[in-house]
C-alpha cells in the first residue's frame, strides 16, 4: 500500500472517530515534500508500481496471458468485476421472480432483454478503467466508501444474528 493510501485511510479514521488533531502546517508541508521525493524516487526505480489506468479488458487479458498487471489495477478490477456479478445476480433473480409469478417475458423479466443488457454492460465495462467504472461512490480508497461499507456490514451482522436467533 502506498504512503498516499495510508494517509487517505488515516484521514478517514480520524474523521470517522471525530478526533481532533492539531499539527503545525509547516510540519505537514515538510512531510508532504518528503513524501513527494520518496514517492518520485520509488516510482522512478519501480515504474511497474504505477497504475496506468488500464482498461478492465486490458487488465483481464494481461492476467490471462501470464503478465503481471499492477497491483492497484488488479485490486480495482476485482471490485469492478464484483459490481458486474451483482448486476448479473439481480438479473437472474428478476427472471426467477418473473417465472415464479407467471409474468409475461417483458423487459427485465425477459431472458432475451437481460442477455442484451448483460452483453452491453460487460462491453462497456471492459472498455473502461476500473476506477472510472466504479465511480466515486464505490472507490475502495475513499474513506466515506469504507465507512458506508462498515455500516452495511454491521447492519448485515445484526440481521443475520437476529435471524439465527429465530431458528
Secondary structure in CASP SS format (residue, H / E / C, confidence):
PFRMAT SS
TARGET T0000
AUTHOR 0000-0000-0000
METHOD secondary structure of the structure
MODEL  1
X C 1.00
X C 1.00
X H 1.00
X H 1.00
X H 1.00
X H 1.00
X H 1.00
X H 1.00
X H 1.00
X H 1.00
X H 1.00
X H 1.00
X H 1.00
X H 1.00
X H 1.00
X H 1.00
X C 1.00
X C 1.00
X C 1.00
X C 1.00
X C 1.00
X C 1.00
X C 1.00
X C 1.00
X H 1.00
X H 1.00
X H 1.00
X H 1.00
X H 1.00
X H 1.00
X H 1.00
X H 1.00
X H 1.00
X H 1.00
X H 1.00
X H 1.00
X H 1.00
X H 1.00
X H 1.00
X H 1.00
X H 1.00
X H 1.00
X H 1.00
X H 1.00
X H 1.00
X C 1.00
X H 1.00
X H 1.00
X H 1.00
X C 1.00
X C 1.00
X C 1.00
X C 1.00
X C 1.00
X E 1.00
X H 1.00
X H 1.00
X H 1.00
X H 1.00
X H 1.00
X H 1.00
X H 1.00
X H 1.00
X H 1.00
X C 1.00
X C 1.00
X C 1.00
X C 1.00
X C 1.00
X C 1.00
X H 1.00
X H 1.00
X H 1.00
X H 1.00
X H 1.00
X H 1.00
X H 1.00
X H 1.00
X H 1.00
X H 1.00
X H 1.00
X H 1.00
X H 1.00
X H 1.00
X H 1.00
X H 1.00
X H 1.00
X H 1.00
X H 1.00
X H 1.00
X H 1.00
X H 1.00
X H 1.00
X H 1.00
X H 1.00
X H 1.00
X H 1.00
X H 1.00
X H 1.00
X H 1.00
X C 1.00
X C 1.00
X C 1.00
X C 1.00
X C 1.00
X C 1.00
X H 1.00
X H 1.00
X H 1.00
X C 1.00
X H 1.00
X H 1.00
X H 1.00
X H 1.00
X H 1.00
X H 1.00
X H 1.00
X H 1.00
X H 1.00
X H 1.00
X H 1.00
X H 1.00
X H 1.00
X H 1.00
X H 1.00
X H 1.00
X C 1.00
X C 1.00
X E 1.00
X H 1.00
X H 1.00
X H 1.00
X H 1.00
X H 1.00
X C 1.00
X H 1.00
X H 1.00
X H 1.00
X C 1.00
X C 1.00
X C 1.00
X C 1.00
X H 1.00
X H 1.00
X H 1.00
X H 1.00
X H 1.00
X H 1.00
X H 1.00
X H 1.00
X H 1.00
X H 1.00
X H 1.00
X H 1.00
X H 1.00
X H 1.00
X H 1.00
X H 1.00
X H 1.00
X H 1.00
X H 1.00
X H 1.00
X H 1.00
X H 1.00
X H 1.00
X H 1.00
X C 1.00
END
